[in-house]
Amino acid sequence: MQLKEFENNILPLKDKLFRIAFRIIRNGDDAADVVQDVMLKMWQMRNEWNTITNKEAYCCMMSRNFALSHLKLKDNQNISIEGHDFYETENNSPYKEVEREENMRLLSMFLEKLPSKEREVVELRDIEHMSYKEIESVLNINEGQVKITLFRARQKIKEYFNRIN
């Protein structure tokens, strides 16, 4: 029964956990190592699963924490995420494609300017599509603070775009 639950509920999270770790570490191999560590840890604690109310949020929190620990241990340098397109593109005109790429480049740049907590909230909400409750569990802050932080971060990004235009 535990193997089935692991295959059905935990393994499908690997891509999401990778994206969370990758945004923190900025290295694909290291992010994959973090995901492997999370999977191993979840398997090792399979007898305690019934005490975890939201396994997805718990795994996301572990992925974040492991990635942050990994950064501290290796003292990594941040690298650009240019060239890593996580979004499918539609068949648009070349002008639209260039405009979209430029907007994504600017958005990446603006996200990097945000304080880490604001950046994490925006990424979890707008990129990972997590609920406020899930973000609350992952970042260990209350739901009201999640909403306020998200609002402030979006306002800053909007200001950055307005300055450009």
Contacts in CASP RR format, 6 or more apart in sequence:
PFRMAT RR
TARGET T0000
AUTHOR 0000-0000-0000
METHOD contacts of the structure
MODEL  1
MQLKEFENNILPLKDKLFRIAFRIIRNGDDAADVVQDVMLKMWQMRNEWN
TITNKEAYCCMMSRNFALSHLKLKDNQNISIEGHDFYETENNSPYKEVER
EENMRLLSMFLEKLPSKEREVVELRDIEHMSYKEIESVLNINEGQVKITL
FRARQKIKEYFNRIN
2 46 0 8 1.000
2 49 0 8 1.000
5 49 0 8 1.000
6 42 0 8 1.000
6 43 0 8 1.000
6 46 0 8 1.000
9 55 0 8 1.000
9 56 0 8 1.000
10 39 0 8 1.000
10 42 0 8 1.000
10 43 0 8 1.000
10 55 0 8 1.000
10 59 0 8 1.000
11 39 0 8 1.000
13 56 0 8 1.000
13 59 0 8 1.000
13 60 0 8 1.000
14 35 0 8 1.000
14 39 0 8 1.000
16 56 0 8 1.000
16 60 0 8 1.000
16 128 0 8 1.000
17 34 0 8 1.000
17 35 0 8 1.000
17 38 0 8 1.000
17 59 0 8 1.000
17 60 0 8 1.000
17 63 0 8 1.000
18 28 0 8 1.000
18 31 0 8 1.000
18 32 0 8 1.000
18 34 0 8 1.000
18 35 0 8 1.000
19 86 0 8 1.000
19 127 0 8 1.000
19 128 0 8 1.000
20 60 0 8 1.000
20 63 0 8 1.000
20 64 0 8 1.000
20 67 0 8 1.000
20 123 0 8 1.000
20 124 0 8 1.000
20 128 0 8 1.000
21 30 0 8 1.000
21 31 0 8 1.000
21 34 0 8 1.000
21 35 0 8 1.000
21 63 0 8 1.000
21 64 0 8 1.000
21 66 0 8 1.000
21 67 0 8 1.000
21 70 0 8 1.000
22 28 0 8 1.000
22 31 0 8 1.000
22 84 0 8 1.000
23 81 0 8 1.000
23 123 0 8 1.000
23 127 0 8 1.000
24 64 0 8 1.000
24 67 0 8 1.000
24 68 0 8 1.000
24 71 0 8 1.000
25 31 0 8 1.000
25 34 0 8 1.000
25 67 0 8 1.000
25 70 0 8 1.000
25 71 0 8 1.000
25 76 0 8 1.000
26 76 0 8 1.000
26 78 0 8 1.000
26 79 0 8 1.000
26 80 0 8 1.000
26 81 0 8 1.000
27 76 0 8 1.000
27 79 0 8 1.000
30 70 0 8 1.000
30 74 0 8 1.000
30 76 0 8 1.000
31 67 0 8 1.000
33 70 0 8 1.000
34 63 0 8 1.000
34 66 0 8 1.000
34 67 0 8 1.000
34 70 0 8 1.000
35 63 0 8 1.000
37 66 0 8 1.000
38 59 0 8 1.000
38 62 0 8 1.000
38 63 0 8 1.000
38 66 0 8 1.000
41 62 0 8 1.000
42 55 0 8 1.000
42 59 0 8 1.000
42 62 0 8 1.000
49 55 0 8 1.000
52 58 0 8 1.000
54 133 0 8 1.000
54 134 0 8 1.000
54 137 0 8 1.000
56 134 0 8 1.000
57 130 0 8 1.000
57 133 0 8 1.000
57 134 0 8 1.000
57 137 0 8 1.000
57 138 0 8 1.000
58 137 0 8 1.000
60 124 0 8 1.000
60 128 0 8 1.000
60 130 0 8 1.000
60 134 0 8 1.000
60 137 0 8 1.000
60 138 0 8 1.000
61 137 0 8 1.000
61 138 0 8 1.000
61 139 0 8 1.000
61 140 0 8 1.000
64 120 0 8 1.000
64 138 0 8 1.000
64 139 0 8 1.000
70 76 0 8 1.000
78 112 0 8 1.000
80 108 0 8 1.000
81 108 0 8 1.000
82 105 0 8 1.000
82 108 0 8 1.000
85 104 0 8 1.000
86 127 0 8 1.000
87 104 0 8 1.000
89 97 0 8 1.000
89 100 0 8 1.000
92 100 0 8 1.000
106 160 0 8 1.000
106 161 0 8 1.000
106 164 0 8 1.000
107 157 0 8 1.000
110 156 0 8 1.000
110 157 0 8 1.000
110 160 0 8 1.000
110 161 0 8 1.000
111 119 0 8 1.000
111 122 0 8 1.000
111 123 0 8 1.000
111 157 0 8 1.000
112 119 0 8 1.000
113 156 0 8 1.000
113 160 0 8 1.000
114 122 0 8 1.000
114 153 0 8 1.000
114 156 0 8 1.000
114 157 0 8 1.000
117 139 0 8 1.000
117 141 0 8 1.000
117 149 0 8 1.000
118 149 0 8 1.000
118 150 0 8 1.000
118 152 0 8 1.000
118 153 0 8 1.000
118 156 0 8 1.000
119 153 0 8 1.000
120 139 0 8 1.000
121 135 0 8 1.000
121 139 0 8 1.000
121 146 0 8 1.000
121 149 0 8 1.000
121 150 0 8 1.000
121 153 0 8 1.000
122 150 0 8 1.000
122 153 0 8 1.000
122 154 0 8 1.000
122 157 0 8 1.000
124 130 0 8 1.000
124 134 0 8 1.000
124 135 0 8 1.000
124 138 0 8 1.000
124 139 0 8 1.000
125 132 0 8 1.000
125 135 0 8 1.000
125 146 0 8 1.000
125 150 0 8 1.000
130 138 0 8 1.000
132 143 0 8 1.000
132 144 0 8 1.000
132 146 0 8 1.000
132 147 0 8 1.000
133 143 0 8 1.000
135 146 0 8 1.000
136 142 0 8 1.000
136 143 0 8 1.000
136 146 0 8 1.000
139 146 0 8 1.000
141 149 0 8 1.000
END
